[in-house]
Amino acid sequence: MRPAWLMLCGVLAVGSAGAWVSGNPSSWLWHAATWQQQPWTVFTASFVHLSAAHLLGNLLALAALALLGQALRAGAASALALLAAWPLATVALRLWPAISSYGGLSLVVHAGVAVLAVHCALRPREVRAARLWALLLVAGLAVKLIAERAWQQPLLFDSAWGFKVAVAAHLSGALAGLACALLAAGAAAWVVRRPVP
């Protein structure tokens, strides 16, 4: 059993449910202009949702991510990479001036998919199923990000949700997840190869 990945996903789920029950505190939202005075918002913004459907959709995506990570044997290194990507991806939203505030789990979910893709890609060569999962995850994520074109329009109104979706958060999360997963894998490889004194 590899509890770190499931524990982190559990924290995200409980935090989101807790924020919803407490009325989605506005002090938990990330604001581009004030986040340095409220640094906790780089984490808590992911807990805040704009509607019940928004919360439910993100919790379902998070549940799928948790189960997939467990099935793919994502361990502590992957969980640590996702934990590091979470605030980094939120801060990276500063790159899009159109995004003045942010809330929702989708940033972390996209980071998690990228982390799992790297985890699978770096599995030993004899684990062929992992390579296939890596390709599927990368292809799915790439198709979604290309279709959203966040670099052209970081905010898109979605009539199904009834508000503007910060698709730039999806791109930000995926890139932060990719970078943190590669760094975590590199650090783990260095520790294994380091000569014992």
C-alpha positions in Angstrom: 0.0 0.0 0.0 1.2 3.5 -0.9 -0.6 5.9 1.3 1.1 9.2 0.5 -0.8 9.8 -2.8 -4.1 8.8 -1.3 -3.5 10.9 1.8 -2.8 14.0 -0.3 -5.9 13.5 -2.5 -7.8 13.0 0.8 -6.6 16.3 2.1 -7.7 18.0 -1.1 -11.1 16.4 -0.9 -11.6 17.2 2.8 -10.4 20.8 2.4 -12.8 21.4 -0.5 -15.7 19.9 1.4 -14.8 21.9 4.5 -14.6 25.1 2.5 -18.0 24.5 0.9 -19.6 23.7 4.3 -18.1 26.9 5.8 -19.5 29.0 2.9 -16.3 29.2 0.8 -14.4 31.9 2.8 -13.4 34.7 0.5 -10.1 35.0 2.4 -9.2 31.6 1.0 -9.4 32.7 -2.7 -6.1 33.5 -4.4 -5.9 37.1 -5.6 -3.2 38.3 -7.9 -2.9 41.6 -6.2 -2.9 40.5 -2.6 -1.6 36.9 -2.4 1.7 38.0 -0.9 -0.2 39.5 2.1 -2.3 36.3 2.2 0.3 33.6 1.3 -1.9 30.7 2.5 -4.2 31.3 -0.5 -1.7 29.6 -2.8 -3.0 26.4 -1.1 -6.5 27.3 0.1 -7.7 28.7 -3.3 -7.9 25.1 -4.5 -10.5 24.4 -1.9 -12.9 27.1 -2.9 -15.6 26.4 -5.6 -18.1 28.6 -7.2 -21.1 26.2 -7.3 -22.2 22.8 -6.1 -21.7 21.4 -9.7 -18.2 22.9 -9.8 -17.3 21.2 -6.5 -18.9 17.9 -7.5 -17.1 17.8 -10.9 -13.7 18.5 -9.3 -14.2 16.0 -6.5 -15.1 13.3 -9.1 -11.9 14.2 -11.1 -9.9 14.1 -7.9 -11.4 10.7 -7.0 -10.4 9.4 -10.4 -6.9 10.8 -9.9 -6.6 9.2 -6.5 -7.6 5.8 -7.8 -5.5 6.0 -10.9 -2.4 7.0 -8.8 -3.1 4.1 -6.4 -3.4 1.7 -9.4 -0.2 3.0 -11.0 1.6 2.7 -7.6 2.4 6.4 -7.3 4.5 6.7 -4.2 5.9 9.4 -1.9 8.0 11.0 -4.6 4.9 11.5 -6.7 2.9 12.9 -3.8 5.7 15.2 -2.9 5.9 16.4 -6.5 2.2 17.1 -6.5 2.4 18.9 -3.2 5.2 21.2 -4.5 3.3 21.8 -7.8 0.2 22.9 -6.0 1.4 26.4 -4.8 3.8 26.9 -7.7 1.0 26.5 -10.2 -1.1 28.9 -8.3 1.6 31.6 -8.2 2.3 31.0 -11.9 -1.2 32.4 -12.6 0.5 35.8 -12.2 1.7 35.3 -15.8 -1.9 35.9 -17.0 -3.0 39.5 -16.0 -6.5 38.6 -17.0 -6.8 36.3 -14.0 -7.3 38.5 -11.0 -8.5 35.7 -8.7 -8.7 31.9 -8.7 -10.5 29.1 -6.9 -11.0 25.4 -7.6 -9.3 22.0 -7.7 -8.8 21.8 -11.4 -5.3 23.3 -11.2 -4.2 20.6 -8.8 -5.9 17.8 -10.8 -4.1 18.8 -14.0 -0.8 18.9 -12.0 -1.6 15.4 -10.7 -2.2 14.0 -14.2 1.2 15.4 -15.3 2.9 13.9 -12.2 1.4 10.5 -12.9 2.5 10.7 -16.6 6.1 11.3 -15.5 5.8 8.5 -12.8 4.7 6.0 -15.5 7.2 7.2 -18.1 10.1 6.6 -15.7 9.1 3.2 -14.5 11.4 0.3 -15.4 11.3 -0.8 -19.0 9.9 -4.2 -18.1 6.7 -2.4 -16.9 5.1 -2.0 -20.4 1.7 -1.2 -19.1 3.2 1.9 -17.3 4.6 3.1 -20.6 1.2 2.8 -22.2 -0.4 4.7 -19.3 2.3 7.5 -19.7 1.4 7.8 -23.4 -2.3 7.9 -22.7 -2.0 10.5 -19.9 0.3 12.7 -22.0 -1.9 12.5 -25.1 -5.1 13.2 -23.1 -3.6 16.1 -21.3 -2.0 17.6 -24.5 -5.2 17.3 -26.4 -7.2 19.1 -23.7 -4.6 21.9 -23.2 -4.3 22.5 -27.0 -8.1 22.6 -27.3 -8.3 25.1 -24.5 -5.5 27.4 -25.9 -4.9 29.1 -22.6 -2.0 31.0 -24.0 -4.4 32.9 -26.3 -7.4 33.2 -23.9 -6.7 32.4 -20.3 -10.4 32.8 -19.3 -13.2 31.2 -21.2 -16.9 31.5 -20.3 -18.5 28.1 -20.0 -22.3 28.2 -20.2 -22.5 24.7 -18.6 -20.7 26.1 -15.5 -22.2 29.5 -15.7 -18.9 31.4 -15.1 -15.6 32.0 -16.7 -13.2 29.1 -16.4 -9.6 29.9 -15.8 -8.2 27.4 -18.4 -4.8 29.0 -17.8 -4.9 27.2 -14.4 -5.1 23.9 -16.2 -1.9 24.8 -18.2 -0.2 26.2 -15.2 -1.0 23.1 -13.2 0.2 20.7 -15.9 3.5 22.5 -16.4 4.1 22.8 -12.6 3.3 19.1 -12.2 5.6 18.1 -15.0 8.5 20.2 -13.7 8.1 19.1 -10.1 7.8 15.4 -11.0 11.0 15.5 -13.1 12.8 17.3 -10.2 11.5 14.7 -7.7 12.6 11.8 -10.0 16.0 13.4 -10.5 16.4 13.9 -6.8 15.4 10.3 -6.1 17.8 9.0 -8.7 20.6 11.1 -7.2 19.9 9.7 -3.7 20.0 6.1 -5.0 23.3 6.6 -6.9 25.0 8.6 -4.2 28.1 6.9 -2.8 27.7 5.7 0.7 30.5 7.2 2.9 
